[in-house]
Structure formats: C-alpha cells, structure tokens
C-alpha cells in the first residue's frame, strides 16, 4: 500500500516541476517585490517596501542576487521553488521519525499534493521558505528529542535560528516552540528533587550550553531585526492597508463570539491541506487533525506532540494580541503545515484501522492514495488550462515581448499615460523591452526611414486608433502622421484586476 502513496508523492513532485516550467506571468504581489528589488540596493531593502509588500530582508537579498546574475523573473522564482522541493524532503524525514505504519506515507502524500505550497513555490514570494525553515528546525529538534539528547542538534539550531529569522518572519513561532520544549526538558528533572542531580547530569552541560546559546542568539537576532526592519514595517503597514487586511485573522472583540470564530478558522482556508476553503470546506482535514492530536497524545512522545502543536498555539496567542493573523490565509500560516499534515495522517490511520476486515481497510487506503494523486493530476491539468488562457489572452509579458520584437533594435517605446496604473506592466516594461522607453510625455527623437515606434496606453481597452483619446492627443502633440501596422490589447489574464493596456506598433 505504501507504493500507492509514493505514487501520490511522485505526482506532487511532477506537478511542482511542471508548474514551474509553465512559467506563468507574474502577479501584482510579485511585481511589487521585483520592482523594489530592481530599484533598491541591498541596504535599501531593509527599509519598508513600496507597493504594499512585506518580505524578510534576507529573502530580498537572495532574490536581488539571483536577479542581478540572470535578469529574469523565471530565475527569481528559483529560490521559492527549491525551498518548496526541499520542504517536501524535510517533511518526509519528519514523518519517518515521528509516525509509524501507513500514517507516515499518508501524511507525506497530503503534504506533497497540497495546492497552496505548490502554487507559492512558483512565485517570487517567501512563503515556501517559511515552510522549509520550519521543517528544518523541527527536524533538528526532533533528532535531539529522539536520539538520546545529542548536543550537536542543539548546536545546529543555535547556528541556524539567528539566520533563519532574517529569511522568514514566521520562524519566530518555530523558535518559540523549540525553546519551550527545551525548557521543559531542562526544568523537568528539578520537579523531582530526589532525582534532580542525576537527571541534570544525564542531560549534560553540553546540551544545556547549546540550548541556552540557541535561546540567547535567537533572541538577540530577533530584537535586532525588530528594531532595524520589523518595527518600521509595522508602522508603514498602517498606511498601506496591510494592517487592515490582517484584522480578519484576529478573534472578535466580543468574547461570546470567539468559540464560533475558532470553529470557522479551523475549518477554513488555513486548514486547506491538501485542499479546502472557507465556510467549513476544510472540515475533513480539521476532523482528522483533531483525531490525530488525541491519538498521538495517548500513544506518542508528548514532548514531540508539544513541539508540533507549539507553533500553532503561539500563532493563536499572537492573534489574540493582534500581532499576527491566525489561519486567515493559507500562505501566511504555511509554517503550520507540518503539524497539520502529521496529525491528520495519524488521525486518518487510526480511523481506517478501525475497519475490521483487512480487505476493506486496504481498499480505503488505496482509495485515499488515489484521491491524493488525483489532487496533483487535477491541479496540473488546471494549471495547463490557465497557462493556455494566458497565452491566448494575451498576457502583458507576451504582448510587450512581441511588440519589442516588431519594433526592432533601433525603435522606441512611448508611454501615453502613467505606468503606475499597472504594477505588472511597470515591471515588464523594464524586463521585456530592450529599446529606449519615453515616459512623462517625452516625445520621440527624430526617426529615420524604416524605424518603428511602439505606443502604449495603460488602463484602457480601446484599441481602435481613431477612437482612443490618448493616441489622438499624442498624434496632435507630435505633429506627424501615425500609421499603425500592429496592435494588441493585453491584460493580466488570471487576476481580477484592471491591469490592461493597448500597444500600437507604428511605422
């Protein structure tokens, strides 16, 4: 039966590779990140970002480094893509260490075919990095708990944690859970006075020193990052609307509404592993997770249980303090995925093992594996259809690339209105167009015979040269006849936005 779940895992990996290869056009959020990366130096990326974006500084530095080397939005997506693939491997190791039987394969398959991590692994955002770093730190702490308290794992955490907080803001929740479990192990011997000295000596001063170094270095790094980057970003979020969008992830002010809110968020988009949605559409995953929580508490190592539940408890506490939204958006809480998938796998195994007849039990496992595999197959099919919509749309990237080809190396581009009307266009005009670009009403320089000019009107769908007022105004100001040889209307096909434009290539 494990082979059926391995097939689902393989399908999830193929889906990731194929989606990355499809090379979707960037979204508005991605364009905001990339525009900041292009305009600023490394020091400038420590300051609050423009275009209503927030990202950890080390992720921005890595993106800028890759972009400066390859100058491609495809290359800029490599880091999130590799992080997503690495998270799959690391979670497989976590399942192997903490689960037995079919639960380890089931949990791993759910993790691999989850929709949100696959999609975010092909975008210039740091959410899959949150997931990777969470699995790395959880795995290191699990090895320490399960392999006889070897100090080298705490040393690894002490070296990783101060760096990880600069790559992932949400790593502080994992660090908090790891620190709590370490404190449990450190304080537990002293709760039994007769055994305190023996137990403390058994833990070893190497472990104590490494654990305290982990806590101290992580705390210092977090405080330094907060003063340098996070606090200015929080202040800026009040003005750019991000703070308001997070309020939906905070509990209601009226206490009697909190129980219903807890039910809704635990059955909503935050529990979309592998799929789900709001309005109780993730109830199945939540039910399996709750079952797994009880089963693992009864059967498993309770410190491991606390380690995996800890990040979720700390995230919920942050929501009550109005510091971070809880399960509002699956991207923002992706770091909770390992705990959700692990306990869901444990709960699913427990329920299916209640089936007495072995034949029917095996069929349930096979059917589950096939359903998970179909999540990947269906997701890949949907992505192919969506990419074809972009190609036939046509999209902004393909339109500008084609106009640049038609204009030729000696041609020019002239923008007829403000490019800030479209963040995606502002990025692609710098990436796809190799010719000189005229902005702010600047008129073209003298053109010789055979030279071409591309005119771009942003935020409009009127492609008829005689009816578009922007083109008519340009012709009057230039004082020369315009002969349109090619035109195309483009828009951001897969997003419900107003990022639309018309390009006319003129003789």
C-alpha positions as CSV (number, residue, x, y, z in Angstrom):
1,X,0.0,0.0,0.0
2,X,2.9,2.3,0.6
3,X,3.6,2.2,-3.1
4,X,0.3,3.9,-3.8
5,X,1.1,6.8,-1.6
6,X,4.6,7.0,-3.1
7,X,2.9,7.4,-6.4
8,X,0.9,10.3,-5.0
9,X,4.1,11.9,-3.7
10,X,5.7,11.5,-7.1
11,X,2.7,13.1,-8.7
12,X,3.0,16.0,-6.4
13,X,6.7,16.5,-7.3
14,X,5.9,16.3,-11.1
15,X,3.2,18.9,-10.5
16,X,5.7,21.2,-8.9
17,X,8.2,20.8,-11.8
18,X,5.6,21.2,-14.5
19,X,4.1,24.3,-12.9
20,X,7.5,25.9,-12.6
21,X,8.2,25.0,-16.3
22,X,4.9,26.6,-17.4
23,X,6.4,30.0,-16.5
24,X,3.2,31.9,-15.6
25,X,3.2,35.6,-15.8
26,X,3.9,37.4,-12.6
27,X,1.1,38.6,-10.3
28,X,0.7,42.0,-8.8
29,X,2.3,41.0,-5.5
30,X,5.3,39.6,-7.3
31,X,5.7,42.7,-9.4
32,X,5.8,44.8,-6.2
33,X,8.6,42.6,-4.8
34,X,10.6,42.6,-8.0
35,X,10.2,46.4,-8.6
36,X,11.6,47.1,-5.1
37,X,14.4,44.6,-5.7
38,X,15.3,46.3,-9.0
39,X,15.1,49.9,-7.7
40,X,16.9,49.5,-4.4
41,X,20.3,48.5,-3.2
42,X,20.9,45.8,-0.6
43,X,20.8,48.4,2.3
44,X,17.6,49.9,0.9
45,X,15.8,46.6,1.1
46,X,16.0,46.8,4.9
47,X,13.5,49.7,4.8
48,X,9.8,49.2,4.5
49,X,8.9,48.1,0.9
50,X,6.8,50.0,-1.5
51,X,3.7,48.8,-3.3
52,X,2.1,47.4,-0.1
53,X,4.6,44.5,0.3
54,X,6.4,42.9,3.2
55,X,9.2,40.4,3.0
56,X,12.1,39.4,5.1
57,X,15.4,41.1,4.2
58,X,17.5,38.0,3.5
59,X,14.9,36.7,1.1
60,X,15.0,40.0,-0.7
61,X,18.8,40.0,-0.8
62,X,18.9,36.5,-2.3
63,X,16.3,37.5,-4.9
64,X,18.3,40.5,-5.8
65,X,21.5,38.4,-6.1
66,X,19.8,35.9,-8.4
67,X,18.1,38.6,-10.4
68,X,21.4,40.5,-10.9
69,X,23.0,37.3,-12.2
70,X,20.3,36.1,-14.6
71,X,17.9,39.1,-15.0
72,X,14.8,37.0,-15.3
73,X,11.6,36.6,-13.3
74,X,12.0,32.9,-14.0
75,X,15.3,32.9,-12.2
76,X,13.9,34.9,-9.4
77,X,11.4,32.2,-8.8
78,X,14.1,29.5,-8.4
79,X,14.6,30.2,-4.7
80,X,10.9,29.7,-3.6
81,X,10.8,26.7,-6.0
82,X,13.8,25.0,-4.5
83,X,12.5,25.8,-1.0
84,X,9.3,24.0,-1.7
85,X,11.1,21.0,-3.0
86,X,13.4,21.0,0.0
87,X,10.4,21.2,2.3
88,X,9.0,18.0,0.8
89,X,12.2,16.2,1.5
90,X,12.5,17.5,5.1
91,X,8.9,16.7,5.9
92,X,9.4,13.2,4.7
93,X,12.2,12.8,7.2
94,X,9.9,14.2,9.9
95,X,7.2,11.7,9.1
96,X,9.8,8.9,9.2
97,X,10.9,10.0,12.7
98,X,7.6,10.6,14.3
99,X,5.0,8.3,12.6
100,X,4.7,4.5,12.0
101,X,2.9,2.4,9.5
102,X,0.7,3.9,6.8
103,X,0.4,7.2,8.7
104,X,3.9,8.4,7.6
105,X,3.1,7.8,4.0
106,X,-0.4,9.3,4.2
107,X,0.8,12.5,5.9
108,X,3.7,12.9,3.4
109,X,1.3,12.5,0.5
110,X,-1.1,15.1,1.9
111,X,1.8,17.5,2.3
112,X,3.2,16.9,-1.2
113,X,-0.1,17.5,-3.1
114,X,-1.3,20.5,-1.1
115,X,-2.4,23.2,-3.5
116,X,-1.1,26.3,-1.8
117,X,2.6,25.2,-1.3
118,X,2.7,24.1,-5.0
119,X,1.5,27.4,-6.3
120,X,3.5,29.6,-4.0
121,X,6.6,27.6,-4.9
122,X,6.4,29.2,-8.4
123,X,6.0,32.8,-7.3
124,X,8.5,35.4,-6.1
125,X,7.3,35.3,-2.5
126,X,8.9,33.8,0.6
127,X,6.1,31.6,1.9
128,X,7.7,28.3,0.8
129,X,10.9,29.5,2.6
130,X,8.7,29.8,5.7
131,X,7.8,26.1,5.2
132,X,11.3,24.9,4.5
133,X,12.9,26.6,7.5
134,X,10.1,25.4,9.8
135,X,10.7,21.8,8.7
136,X,14.5,22.1,9.2
137,X,14.2,23.4,12.7
138,X,11.5,20.9,13.7
139,X,13.7,18.1,12.3
140,X,16.7,19.2,14.2
141,X,14.8,19.4,17.5
142,X,13.1,16.0,16.8
143,X,16.5,14.4,16.3
144,X,17.6,15.8,19.6
145,X,14.5,14.5,21.4
146,X,14.5,11.1,19.7
147,X,18.3,10.3,19.5
148,X,19.4,10.5,23.1
149,X,19.8,14.2,23.5
150,X,22.9,14.7,21.3
151,X,24.1,18.2,21.7
152,X,25.1,18.6,18.1
153,X,21.5,19.1,17.1
154,X,21.1,22.0,19.5
155,X,24.3,23.4,18.2
156,X,22.8,23.3,14.7
157,X,19.7,25.1,16.0
158,X,21.9,27.7,17.7
159,X,23.7,28.3,14.4
160,X,20.5,28.3,12.2
161,X,18.0,30.2,14.2
162,X,19.7,33.7,14.2
163,X,20.0,33.5,10.4
164,X,16.6,32.0,9.8
165,X,14.7,34.9,11.4
166,X,16.1,37.1,8.7
167,X,14.8,34.8,6.0
168,X,11.4,34.1,7.5
169,X,9.5,36.2,10.0
170,X,7.3,33.2,11.0
171,X,10.3,31.3,12.1
172,X,9.9,33.0,15.4
173,X,6.9,30.7,16.1
174,X,9.0,27.6,15.5
175,X,11.9,29.1,17.6
176,X,9.4,29.7,20.4
177,X,8.1,26.1,20.3
178,X,11.6,24.7,20.2
179,X,12.6,26.9,23.2
180,X,9.5,25.9,25.1
181,X,10.3,22.1,24.6
182,X,13.9,22.7,25.6
183,X,12.8,24.5,28.7
184,X,10.5,21.5,29.6
185,X,13.4,19.1,29.3
186,X,15.7,21.4,31.3
187,X,13.2,22.1,34.1
188,X,11.6,18.6,34.4
189,X,14.4,17.0,36.5
190,X,14.1,19.7,39.1
191,X,10.4,18.8,39.6
192,X,11.6,15.6,41.3
193,X,14.1,16.7,44.0
194,X,15.5,13.2,44.7
195,X,16.4,12.7,41.1
196,X,17.3,16.3,40.1
197,X,21.0,16.0,40.4
198,X,21.1,12.7,38.5
199,X,18.8,13.8,35.8
200,X,20.6,17.1,35.3
201,X,23.9,15.3,35.0
202,X,22.2,13.0,32.4
203,X,21.1,15.9,30.3
204,X,24.7,17.1,30.2
205,X,26.3,20.5,30.3
206,X,26.9,20.3,26.5
207,X,23.2,20.2,25.9
208,X,22.5,22.9,28.5
209,X,25.1,25.2,27.0
210,X,24.0,24.6,23.4
211,X,20.3,25.1,24.3
212,X,20.9,28.3,26.2
213,X,23.1,29.6,23.3
214,X,20.2,28.8,20.9
215,X,17.8,30.8,23.0
216,X,20.2,33.7,23.5
217,X,21.4,34.0,19.9
218,X,17.8,33.7,18.5
219,X,16.6,36.4,21.0
220,X,19.4,38.8,20.1
221,X,18.8,38.3,16.4
222,X,15.1,38.8,16.7
223,X,15.5,42.0,18.7
224,X,18.0,43.4,16.3
225,X,15.8,42.5,13.3
226,X,12.8,44.0,15.0
227,X,14.4,47.4,15.5
228,X,16.0,47.5,12.1
229,X,13.3,46.1,9.9
230,X,10.1,44.8,11.5
231,X,9.1,47.8,13.6
232,X,9.4,50.3,10.7
233,X,7.5,47.8,8.5
234,X,4.6,47.6,11.0
235,X,4.4,51.3,11.2
236,X,4.3,51.5,7.4
237,X,1.6,48.8,7.3
238,X,-0.9,51.1,8.9
239,X,-0.7,53.4,5.9
240,X,-0.5,50.8,3.1
241,X,-3.5,48.8,4.2
242,X,-1.7,45.6,5.3
243,X,-2.6,46.1,8.9
244,X,-6.3,46.3,8.0
245,X,-6.2,43.1,5.9
246,X,-4.7,41.2,8.9
247,X,-7.6,42.1,11.1
248,X,-9.7,39.4,9.6
249,X,-7.3,36.9,11.2
250,X,-7.9,38.3,14.7
251,X,-10.5,37.0,17.1
252,X,-13.7,39.0,17.6
253,X,-13.8,41.7,20.3
254,X,-16.9,40.1,21.9
255,X,-15.9,37.1,23.9
256,X,-19.1,35.1,23.2
257,X,-18.2,35.0,19.5
258,X,-14.8,33.5,20.0
259,X,-15.9,29.8,20.0
260,X,-17.7,30.2,16.7
261,X,-14.6,32.1,15.3
262,X,-12.4,29.2,16.4
263,X,-14.6,26.7,14.6
264,X,-14.6,28.8,11.4
265,X,-10.9,29.4,11.2
266,X,-10.1,25.7,12.0
267,X,-12.4,24.6,9.2
268,X,-11.4,27.4,6.8
269,X,-8.6,28.1,4.3
270,X,-5.9,27.8,6.9
271,X,-6.6,24.1,7.0
272,X,-6.6,23.6,3.2
273,X,-4.2,20.6,3.3
274,X,-4.4,19.3,0.6
275,X,-7.4,21.4,-0.5
276,X,-10.2,23.3,1.2
277,X,-11.7,26.7,1.7
278,X,-13.7,28.9,3.9
279,X,-17.3,28.2,5.1
280,X,-16.3,24.9,6.7
281,X,-14.8,23.5,3.4
282,X,-11.8,22.2,5.3
283,X,-13.8,20.3,7.9
284,X,-12.4,16.9,6.9
285,X,-8.8,17.9,7.4
286,X,-9.7,19.5,10.7
287,X,-11.5,16.4,11.9
288,X,-8.6,14.2,11.1
289,X,-6.2,16.7,12.7
290,X,-8.2,16.7,16.0
291,X,-8.3,12.9,15.9
292,X,-4.6,12.7,15.4
293,X,-4.0,15.1,18.3
294,X,-5.8,12.8,20.7
295,X,-4.3,9.6,19.3
296,X,-0.7,11.0,19.3
297,X,-1.1,12.3,22.8
298,X,-2.1,8.9,24.0
299,X,0.4,6.9,22.1
300,X,3.4,9.1,21.2
301,X,6.1,11.1,22.9
302,X,4.3,14.1,24.5
303,X,7.3,16.4,24.0
304,X,7.2,15.7,20.3
305,X,3.4,16.4,20.5
306,X,4.2,19.7,22.2
307,X,6.8,20.6,19.6
308,X,4.4,20.2,16.8
309,X,1.5,21.9,18.5
310,X,3.6,24.7,19.9
311,X,3.8,26.9,16.7
312,X,0.0,26.8,16.4
313,X,-0.5,27.8,20.0
314,X,1.9,30.7,19.7
315,X,0.3,31.8,16.5
316,X,-3.1,31.8,18.1
317,X,-1.7,33.8,21.1
318,X,-0.2,36.3,18.6
319,X,-3.7,36.7,17.0
320,X,-5.3,37.5,20.4
321,X,-2.6,40.1,20.9
322,X,-3.3,41.5,17.4
323,X,0.2,40.8,16.2
324,X,-0.3,38.2,13.5
325,X,-3.4,36.7,11.8
326,X,-4.3,33.2,12.7
327,X,-5.3,30.8,9.9
328,X,-6.7,33.7,7.9
329,X,-4.7,33.0,4.8
330,X,-3.1,29.6,3.9
331,X,0.0,31.5,2.7
332,X,0.5,33.4,5.9
333,X,0.2,30.3,8.0
334,X,2.1,27.8,5.8
335,X,4.6,27.2,8.5
336,X,1.8,25.3,10.4
337,X,1.6,22.8,7.6
338,X,3.9,20.2,9.0
339,X,1.9,19.8,12.3
340,X,-1.4,19.8,10.5
341,X,-0.4,17.2,8.0
342,X,1.3,15.0,10.5
343,X,-1.6,14.8,12.9
344,X,-4.1,14.5,10.0
345,X,-2.1,11.5,8.8
346,X,-2.1,10.0,12.3
347,X,-5.8,10.5,12.7
348,X,-6.6,9.1,9.3
349,X,-4.7,5.9,10.0
350,X,-6.4,5.5,13.3
351,X,-9.9,5.8,11.8
352,X,-9.1,3.5,8.9
353,X,-7.6,0.9,11.2
354,X,-10.9,0.7,13.0
355,X,-12.2,-1.2,9.9
356,X,-12.0,-4.9,11.0
357,X,-11.9,-6.6,7.6
358,X,-8.4,-6.3,6.1
359,X,-9.7,-6.2,2.5
360,X,-11.9,-3.2,3.1
361,X,-9.2,-1.5,5.1
362,X,-6.7,-1.9,2.3
363,X,-9.2,-0.6,-0.2
364,X,-9.7,2.5,1.9
365,X,-6.0,3.2,1.9
366,X,-5.7,2.7,-1.8
367,X,-8.7,4.9,-2.5
368,X,-7.2,7.6,-0.3
369,X,-3.9,7.4,-2.1
370,X,-5.7,7.6,-5.5
371,X,-7.7,10.6,-4.3
372,X,-4.5,12.4,-3.2
373,X,-2.9,11.5,-6.5
374,X,-5.8,13.0,-8.4
375,X,-5.3,16.2,-6.5
376,X,-2.0,16.5,-8.2
377,X,-3.2,15.4,-11.6
378,X,-6.2,17.7,-11.4
379,X,-4.0,20.6,-10.3
380,X,-1.6,20.1,-13.1
381,X,-4.5,20.0,-15.6
382,X,-5.9,23.2,-14.2
383,X,-2.5,24.9,-14.5
384,X,-2.1,23.9,-18.1
385,X,-5.5,25.3,-18.9
386,X,-4.8,28.5,-17.1
387,X,-1.4,28.9,-18.9
388,X,-3.1,28.5,-22.2
389,X,-5.5,31.2,-21.2
390,X,-2.5,33.5,-20.6
391,X,-1.1,32.6,-24.0
392,X,-4.3,33.2,-25.8
393,X,-5.3,36.2,-23.6
394,X,-2.8,37.6,-24.5
395,X,-0.9,38.4,-21.3
396,X,1.1,41.6,-20.7
397,X,4.5,39.8,-20.9
398,X,3.9,38.2,-24.2
399,X,2.4,41.4,-25.7
400,X,5.4,43.5,-24.7
401,X,7.9,40.9,-25.9
402,X,6.2,40.7,-29.3
403,X,6.0,44.5,-29.6
404,X,9.7,44.7,-28.8
405,X,10.5,42.2,-31.5
406,X,8.4,44.0,-34.1
407,X,9.9,47.4,-33.2
408,X,13.4,46.2,-33.7
409,X,16.6,47.3,-32.0
410,X,16.5,50.9,-33.4
411,X,12.9,51.6,-32.4
412,X,11.5,53.3,-29.4
413,X,8.6,52.9,-26.9
414,X,6.5,55.8,-25.8
415,X,4.1,55.6,-22.8
416,X,0.9,57.6,-23.3
417,X,0.0,57.8,-19.6
418,X,1.2,57.0,-16.2
419,X,2.8,53.5,-15.9
420,X,1.9,53.3,-12.2
421,X,-1.6,52.3,-13.3
422,X,-0.2,48.8,-13.6
423,X,2.4,47.3,-11.4
424,X,2.8,44.2,-13.7
425,X,3.4,46.5,-16.7
426,X,5.9,48.6,-14.8
427,X,8.0,45.5,-14.2
428,X,7.7,44.0,-17.7
429,X,8.5,47.3,-19.5
430,X,11.9,47.1,-17.8
431,X,12.4,43.4,-18.3
432,X,11.0,42.6,-21.7
433,X,11.6,45.8,-23.7
434,X,15.2,46.4,-24.8
435,X,14.5,49.7,-26.7
436,X,14.5,53.2,-25.3
437,X,11.4,54.0,-23.3
438,X,9.9,57.5,-23.3
439,X,8.0,58.5,-20.2
440,X,6.2,61.5,-18.7
441,X,5.1,62.9,-22.0
442,X,8.5,62.8,-23.5
443,X,8.3,62.9,-27.4
444,X,10.3,60.5,-29.6
445,X,13.5,61.7,-31.1
446,X,13.9,62.0,-34.9
447,X,13.2,58.7,-36.6
448,X,14.6,57.7,-40.0
449,X,13.0,55.6,-42.7
450,X,12.1,52.2,-41.6
451,X,12.3,52.9,-37.9
452,X,9.3,52.0,-35.8
453,X,7.6,53.3,-32.7
454,X,5.6,51.4,-30.1
455,X,2.9,53.5,-28.3
456,X,1.5,52.1,-25.1
457,X,-1.8,53.2,-23.4
458,X,-2.2,51.7,-19.9
459,X,-5.6,51.1,-18.2
460,X,-7.7,51.1,-21.5
461,X,-9.3,48.6,-23.8
462,X,-9.9,50.9,-26.8
463,X,-7.7,49.5,-29.5
464,X,-9.1,51.5,-32.4
465,X,-6.5,54.2,-33.1
466,X,-9.3,56.6,-34.2
467,X,-11.3,56.3,-31.0
468,X,-8.6,56.2,-28.4
469,X,-8.2,59.7,-27.0
470,X,-4.6,59.1,-25.7
471,X,-3.4,58.1,-29.2
472,X,-5.1,61.1,-30.7
473,X,-3.6,63.5,-28.2
474,X,-0.1,62.1,-28.9
475,X,-0.5,62.5,-32.6
476,X,-1.5,66.2,-32.2
477,X,1.4,66.9,-29.9
478,X,3.9,65.1,-32.2
479,X,2.6,66.8,-35.3
480,X,3.3,63.8,-37.6
481,X,1.1,61.2,-39.2
482,X,0.9,57.8,-37.4
483,X,0.5,54.6,-39.4
484,X,-0.4,51.7,-37.2
485,X,0.9,48.4,-38.5
486,X,0.1,46.2,-35.5
487,X,-1.9,46.5,-32.3
488,X,-2.8,44.2,-29.4
489,X,-4.9,44.5,-26.3
490,X,-3.4,42.8,-23.2
491,X,-4.4,42.2,-19.6
492,X,-3.4,40.3,-16.5
493,X,-5.4,37.2,-17.6
494,X,-5.5,35.2,-14.3
495,X,-6.1,38.1,-11.9
496,X,-9.3,40.1,-11.4
497,X,-7.5,43.4,-11.8
498,X,-7.5,46.5,-14.0
499,X,-4.0,45.8,-15.4
500,X,-5.0,46.3,-19.0
501,X,-3.2,48.0,-21.9
502,X,-3.1,48.5,-25.6
503,X,0.1,48.5,-27.7
504,X,0.3,50.0,-31.2
505,X,3.4,49.5,-33.3
506,X,3.6,52.3,-35.8
507,X,5.8,53.0,-38.9
